[in-house]
Structures are given as C-alpha cells and as structure tokens.
Amino acid sequence: MNNELIIEIDNLTVDYPTDNEPVRALDRVDLKICQHDFICVLGPSGCGKSTLLNVIAGFTQPSDGTFLMHGQPVAGPDRQRGVVFQSASLYPWMSVRKNVEFGPKIKGLPATEITRIASHYLEQVHLLEVADQPPFQLSGGMKQRVALARALANEPAILLLDEPFGALDALTRIHMQQLVRKIWQQDQNTIFMITHDVDEALSLGTRLLVMSKCPGTIIQEFSVDFCDRAIDEHTGRVHVDADYLALREEILDLIDV
Ligand SMILES: Nc1ncnc2c1ncn2[C@@H]1O[C@H](COP(=O)(O)OP(=O)(O)OP(=O)(O)O)[C@@H](O)[C@H]1O
C-alpha cells in the first residue's frame, strides 16, 4: 500500500478573536495523514473537531504552528481537499448532474471529460437515474450522495467529511456508511471524517482520534481494522465482537459520555 505522507500538522494552535478574551479552540495539535488513511475524529461537543477540519480545508488559518500539504503551506481552500458537510448545500438551480460537473467545468476540462467524470461518480453513488432532476426533488440521503459525488468529481487528495450522515435516519445512515466504505476501498481515497457516533467511527475508520475538551488536542489515537476484517458479506455491517465492545467502552470513557 502507498503510504505517501499527504498532510503534516505540527504544534497547531487556533485562537478565535472575540470581544473579550480570544477563544483557544485547538492547542498544539500534531497530526500526520498518509494516503489511504481513513481517519475518524471523536470528541466532546465544542472540542475543536470542526476547527481542525476547517484548517485542513483551508477555511481557517492557524494562529500558531504549521500545516503542510504535500510539503507546502496551504493558503486557502482548493480542489485538493473536497469537503462534505452535514447539510448537502447543493446548488438548487442546477440539476444533480450539473452540480457534479461544476468542479471539473471550473477546472477547464474538455466537455467529454466533464461528462465522463460526472457519469462515473453519479454511478458510483447510484444516482445516474436522477441525474437530470433538481436537488429539491431528492431525499436527504440522496442529496448527501450528490454532495459526495460532487466532492469526488474534483478527485481531491483528501476528502473531508464533517458529520456527513448526522442528519440522516438510522437506516439511510448505514447505507451511506456502506457506500463510503466501498468507495474508500475501491478508489484508495484518503478520508478525514468527524463524527459523534463511536460505532460509525469503529466501523469505518483505520485511525480513530479522540480529542480532549476545549481547547482541543488529540489525547489518544487508536489503529483499528474492523472495517477490513469483519464486514458481513450480506448486510455490509461490521461484526461486533468482544474486541469491538471493549474498544467502544474505552473510547466512550475517554469522551466522558
Ligand atoms: N468563529 C468562532 N468564533 C469564536 N469562537 C468559535 C468560533 N468557532 C468556534 N468557536 C469556538 O471554538 C471551540 C471549538 O469549536 P468547534 O466548532 O471547532 O468544535 P466541535 O468539536 O466541532 O463542536 P461540535 O461537536 O459541537 O460541532 C468552541 O468553544 C466554539 O465555541
């Protein structure tokens, strides 16, 4: 497997200015992300998970420390980092296909290539049959699949998912998890995902990062392989065994739920 280093974060601190004292959201975070890592970030509410994702996305600049991508500082957002948020925020005036074509079009690719890329990712998320519909005609889960296809169509070096399934019902959520796992396994993507759901993290991630209360720092990392070693062929769900349950308890204790 290719273990190329993609992201290197050293001593990262983020302070948000306020009318009074600045709020320290992240405190001296160190993190390396390599090709094909599937990182899941867990931690109490307000511990700085989104701030960390926003720094990696290029939306927020560090107050101190360094953040390098492929060895270079990052000035702002670009197509190297695809982001999917909890709410799909699609362009409502464009069809599903046009939403997915948007990135490749901005990139200036030839029309045939734009069509090919959009069809490929729409097929991957099982949405080719609704490609010509406007987003408002889709269910919440379908909208999230469009958002995923739109992010993937830029072929980013890393996919950043900020609670992408948080607003979905339980069954749709499981289907989305299966889909993301399959895409990650097939295409060898690199994924950084925030979740509040320990089971979701255990069933998807290869590295689970647990953060402390605000100001956030990474207090523990777990390397896991449940998604590789124990997926039920028929249901696509992870087989829950004693190791899984023990780790689940340990993480919940750390988060102090
Ligand atoms: N723009 C801002 N200005 C001031 N403080 C902010 C700003 N954004 C976030 N914060 C504060 O920074 C801290 C970390 O926030 P952040 O949203 O990164 O946490 P989180 O772990 O993602 O939270 P949640 O799990 O509730 O989504 C919190 O104390 C929050 O109130």
The ligand as an SDF file (V2000), in Angstrom:
LIG
                    3D

 31 33  0  0  0  0  0  0  0  0999 V2000
  -15.8930   31.7450   14.8030 N   0  0  0  0  0  0  0  0  0  0  0  0
  -15.7360   31.4900   16.0890 C   0  0  0  0  0  0  0  0  0  0  0  0
  -15.5360   32.4880   16.9820 N   0  0  0  0  0  0  0  0  0  0  0  0
  -15.3600   32.2520   18.2980 C   0  0  0  0  0  0  0  0  0  0  0  0
  -15.3410   31.0100   18.8210 N   0  0  0  0  0  0  0  0  0  0  0  0
  -15.5330   29.9720   17.9890 C   0  0  0  0  0  0  0  0  0  0  0  0
  -15.7410   30.1550   16.5890 C   0  0  0  0  0  0  0  0  0  0  0  0
  -15.8980   28.9370   16.0160 N   0  0  0  0  0  0  0  0  0  0  0  0
  -15.7920   28.0350   17.0030 C   0  0  0  0  0  0  0  0  0  0  0  0
  -15.5710   28.6630   18.1880 N   0  0  0  0  0  0  0  0  0  0  0  0
  -15.3520   28.0110   19.4790 C   0  0  0  0  0  0  0  0  0  0  0  0
  -14.2320   27.1370   19.3280 O   0  0  0  0  0  0  0  0  0  0  0  0
  -14.4480   25.9380   20.0460 C   0  0  0  0  0  0  0  0  0  0  0  0
  -14.3520   24.7410   19.0880 C   0  0  0  0  0  0  0  0  0  0  0  0
  -15.4470   24.7910   18.1760 O   0  0  0  0  0  0  0  0  0  0  0  0
  -15.6560   23.6880   17.0500 P   0  0  0  0  0  0  0  0  0  0  0  0
  -16.8850   24.0620   16.2910 O   0  0  0  0  0  0  0  0  0  0  0  0
  -14.3950   23.5090   16.2870 O   0  0  0  0  0  0  0  0  0  0  0  0
  -15.9230   22.3840   17.9490 O   0  0  0  0  0  0  0  0  0  0  0  0
  -16.5840   20.9780   17.5490 P   0  0  0  0  0  0  0  0  0  0  0  0
  -15.8480   19.9440   18.3260 O   0  0  0  0  0  0  0  0  0  0  0  0
  -16.6180   20.8230   16.0790 O   0  0  0  0  0  0  0  0  0  0  0  0
  -18.0600   21.1630   18.1120 O   0  0  0  0  0  0  0  0  0  0  0  0
  -19.3950   20.2980   17.8190 P   0  0  0  0  0  0  0  0  0  0  0  0
  -19.0460   18.8690   18.1230 O   0  0  0  0  0  0  0  0  0  0  0  0
  -20.3900   20.8430   18.7970 O   0  0  0  0  0  0  0  0  0  0  0  0
  -19.7640   20.5270   16.3890 O   0  0  0  0  0  0  0  0  0  0  0  0
  -15.8040   26.0650   20.7320 C   0  0  0  0  0  0  0  0  0  0  0  0
  -15.5840   26.5190   22.0400 O   0  0  0  0  0  0  0  0  0  0  0  0
  -16.5100   27.1140   19.9020 C   0  0  0  0  0  0  0  0  0  0  0  0
  -17.4410   27.8180   20.6790 O   0  0  0  0  0  0  0  0  0  0  0  0
  1  2  1  0
  2  3  1  0
  2  7  2  0
  3  4  2  0
  4  5  1  0
  5  6  2  0
  6  7  1  0
  6 10  1  0
  7  8  1  0
  8  9  2  0
  9 10  1  0
 10 11  1  0
 11 12  1  0
 11 30  1  0
 12 13  1  0
 13 14  1  0
 13 28  1  0
 14 15  1  0
 15 16  1  0
 16 17  2  0
 16 18  1  0
 16 19  1  0
 19 20  1  0
 20 21  2  0
 20 22  1  0
 20 23  1  0
 23 24  1  0
 24 25  2  0
 24 26  1  0
 24 27  1  0
 28 29  1  0
 28 30  1  0
 30 31  1  0
M  END
$$$$
